[in-house]
Amino acid sequence: MKKLLFVVLIACLVLSACGTAPAATKGPVEITFMMWGAPEELTVWQAVVDDFHAANPNITVKVDVSDWDSYWAKLNTLVAGGTPPDVFAMDAPLFLDWQSRGALLNLQPYIDATPGFLDGFYPQTLTAYKTSDGYYGLPRDFQSIVLFYNKAMFDAAKQAYPTANWTYDDLLTAAKALTLDTNADGKTEQYGLWTDTWDMELFWSEAIWAYGGDIISADHTKTLIGEAPAREAWAYIDSLYKAGVMPTPTTSGEYGSDLFQSGMAAMTTIGHWAVPGYVQAGINFDVAPMPTGPAGQATSVNSAGFVLSKDTKNADAAFAFVKFALSEAGQKRLAELGFAIPVLKSVAESDSYLKQPGTLNQQVFLDSISFAHTKPVFKGYEEWAAVVGDGLTPVFDGEAELGPTLDEVVKAADVILANNQ
């Protein structure tokens, strides 16, 4: 870790101890904000930046947007080289790995200096970024996973659209009716369902919770995906592959990254980030809540957040930008993106979010929060997720048996947890 800027450190310590407001930003200063996302996101973010500049003429914000893989590679290089961005985007499950390595600035003094600052946030979005000594990050927007369905494909198959009362059995039944080999050549041209089962977020965590299981113990020492209720959920997921209603991971890779967007699947489970792409593809679609399992209904909530580098030379200016982006004005601008749900209830429950262009039932994403679980956040998440995702892929490809494979995956995952205590 590079030598920290003592002026910033001392100021923050004094502020934390005394509870006084951070000093006003004196300019002109330039800060950098790095994030992942599609190129078109830069347009809306630039609008946020322009609004911020109008209110803070002494602070210039330089925005850097990269695709997911490039973003993390570039960020790690900059941090290792001692030239991190002042503000950068954080995927909530990775937060503790970054915070524990001492890369992030504690934002609690700034939050304490603004009484009521967090009152309007959805509480599920805040938990990921809180530690015993305060917040080292704040949610920017969030995602709840729902069921997307292609209305044209349902109409053609004379199938009723999904409802809030659907069970996982209903999902399988509909998926079978919507899986088509149109020319009887033994090759599926349309799948009833496509989703990602490598990472937990899009499907298997929801299924495990709905079947009464859990992912990881509260103290992050034990992997729970091999417990009895979770095994029932895994057996159900495996049955989707065995029934041929969902393409295997290998087959999915051959067709591209999103079979729903390419018109090869009638349903998918995914978050709001997919909406702009589906609209652009011309799909006639809508959404419904995730199905109900034996233990009830469940979905996951995950967020993208803001963090500040501990080595920033302009902490006050950097937090001023974050604070603006999390204000009603900033959140309304971000709602224009259409990629996610604003973290401020006042904006998410307003026309800015609910009445976006088109006929999509935006309320479903908000209603799903009532039965949502927060996607787990723990040290070693990336390595743990890779062990689970890579370990179970042969099962879903039809090359390994579920039971013994799951046993081995749990053992390996527990080793990772032990190494990250």
LINKAGI-V912723 format. One record per pair of residues at least 4 apart in sequence whose ideal C-beta (glycine too) atoms are under 7 Angstrom apart, sorted by the first residue. I is the first residue (numbers start at 1). GAP is how many residues later the second one is. Records with the same first field share a line. If there is no record, write none. Layout:
I = GAP  GAP
This chain:
1 = 101
2 = 80  309
4 = 5  306  307
5 = 4  306  308
6 = 4
7 = 4
8 = 4  307
9 = 4
10 = 4
11 = 4  12
12 = 4  94  97
13 = 4
14 = 4
15 = 5  7  94
16 = 92  93
19 = 93
20 = 93
21 = 92
22 = 87  88  91  294
23 = 293
25 = 4  33  34  291  292  295
27 = 31  32
28 = 30  32
29 = 29  30  285  288
30 = 30  32
31 = 28  30  55  56  283  286  287  290
32 = 30  32  53  54
33 = 28  30  52  54  288
34 = 30  41  51  54  55
35 = 30  53  54
36 = 30  31  32  35  53
37 = 4  28
39 = 26
41 = 4  24  296  298
42 = 4  21  23
43 = 4
44 = 4  289  290  292  293
45 = 4  18
46 = 4  17
47 = 4  286
48 = 4  277  282  285  286
49 = 4  12  14
50 = 4
51 = 4  278  282
52 = 4  9  269  272
53 = 4  7
55 = 269
56 = 264
59 = 258  261  262
61 = 260
64 = 21
66 = 4  5  8
67 = 4
69 = 4
70 = 4
71 = 4
72 = 4
73 = 4
74 = 4
75 = 4  13
76 = 4
77 = 4
78 = 5  6  7
79 = 5  24
84 = 225  227
85 = 224
86 = 222  223  226  228  232
87 = 219  221  231  234  235
88 = 219
89 = 215  217
90 = 4  5  8  47  215  217
91 = 213
92 = 36  210  211  213  283  285
93 = 282  283  284  288
94 = 4  287  288
95 = 4  33  34  42  210  282
96 = 4  281  282  283
97 = 4  282  284
98 = 5  6  209
99 = 5  32  37
100 = 279
102 = 208
103 = 206  207
104 = 32  33  203  204  206
105 = 203  204  205  207  210
106 = 27  28  30
107 = 4  27  28  29  31  201  212
108 = 4  26  27
109 = 4
110 = 4  209
111 = 6  7  24
118 = 8
120 = 224  225  226
121 = 4  5  18  222  223
122 = 20  221  223  247
124 = 177  245  248  250
125 = 14  17  178  218
126 = 4  13
127 = 247
128 = 175  246  249
129 = 6  7  8  9  10  176
130 = 5
131 = 5
136 = 171
137 = 168  169  170
138 = 167  168  184  188
139 = 164  166  204
140 = 163  164  165  166  185  203
141 = 162  163  193  199  200  201  202
142 = 159  160  161  198  199  201
143 = 128  129  130  159  197  198
144 = 127  155  157  197  221  224  225  228
145 = 56  57  61  124  125  126  145  154  155
146 = 141  142  143  144  153  218  219  222
147 = 15  120  122  140  141  142  143
148 = 112  119  120  122  137  139
149 = 5  12  13  117  118  136  137  139
150 = 4  116  133  134  135
151 = 4  10  133  134  135
152 = 4  132
153 = 4  25  37  113
154 = 5  7  112
157 = 20  21
159 = 15  18  19
162 = 4  126
163 = 125
164 = 124  125
166 = 4  5  122  125  126
167 = 124  125
168 = 4  39  42  68  123  125
169 = 4
170 = 4  121
171 = 4  120
172 = 4  68  73
173 = 4
174 = 4  18
175 = 4  17  18  65  70  71  92
176 = 16  67  69
177 = 15
178 = 12  14  88
179 = 9  11  12  13  65  66
180 = 9  10
181 = 4  5  6  7  8
182 = 7
188 = 56
190 = 74  76
191 = 54  55  56  68  73  74
192 = 53  74  75
193 = 47  52  53  72  74  75
194 = 52  53  58  65  66  71  74
195 = 7  8  73  74
196 = 6  7
197 = 6  7  40  199
198 = 51  191  195
199 = 186  190
200 = 4  5  15
201 = 4  99  101  174
202 = 67  68
203 = 4  66
204 = 4  29  33
205 = 4  10  95  170
206 = 4  84  92  93  94
207 = 4  26  29  30  86
208 = 5  6  7  17  22  25
209 = 4  89  164
210 = 82  83  85  86  87  88
211 = 18  19  21  22  82  83  84
212 = 17  82  83
213 = 11  14  16  17  20
214 = 10
215 = 9  10  161
216 = 4  7  8  160  162
217 = 4  5  7
220 = 158  197
221 = 196  200
222 = 192
223 = 187  190  191  194
224 = 6
225 = 5  163  185
226 = 4  5  180  181  184
230 = 4
231 = 4  175
232 = 4
233 = 4
234 = 4  168  172
235 = 4  167
238 = 4  157  158  164
239 = 4
240 = 5  6
241 = 5  7  155
247 = 4  5  8  12
248 = 4  148  149  150
249 = 4  144  147  148
250 = 4  147
251 = 4
252 = 7
255 = 4  7  9
256 = 6
258 = 4
259 = 5  6
260 = 5  8
261 = 16  17  20
269 = 21
270 = 4
272 = 67  68  69  93
273 = 66  67
274 = 4
275 = 4  63  85
276 = 4  62  63
277 = 4
278 = 5  7
279 = 79
286 = 74  75
287 = 73  74  77
288 = 76
289 = 8  75  78  79
290 = 7  8  9  78
292 = 4  5
296 = 75
297 = 74
298 = 73  75
299 = 69  72  73
300 = 72  73  75
301 = 68  71  73  74
302 = 73
303 = 40
306 = 16
308 = 4  7  10  11
312 = 6
314 = 4
315 = 4
316 = 4
317 = 4
318 = 4
319 = 4
320 = 4
321 = 4
322 = 4
323 = 4
324 = 6
325 = 5
326 = 4  5
327 = 4
328 = 4  16  18  19
329 = 4
330 = 4
331 = 4  11  13  16
332 = 15  20
334 = 8
335 = 7  12  17  18
338 = 18
341 = 7  12  24
342 = 5  6  11
344 = 4
345 = 4
346 = 4
347 = 5  6
348 = 5  18
349 = 17
350 = 4
351 = 4
353 = 9
354 = 8  9
356 = 6
363 = 4
364 = 4
368 = 4
379 = 41
380 = 4  36  37  39  40
381 = 4
382 = 4
383 = 4  33
384 = 4  29  32  33
385 = 4
386 = 4
387 = 4  22  25  26  29
388 = 4  21  25
389 = 4
391 = 14  17  18  21
392 = 4  13  17
393 = 4
394 = 5  6  11
395 = 5  7  10
400 = 5
401 = 4
402 = 4
403 = 4
404 = 4
405 = 4
406 = 4
407 = 4
408 = 4
409 = 4
410 = 4
411 = 4
413 = 4
414 = 4
415 = 4
416 = 4
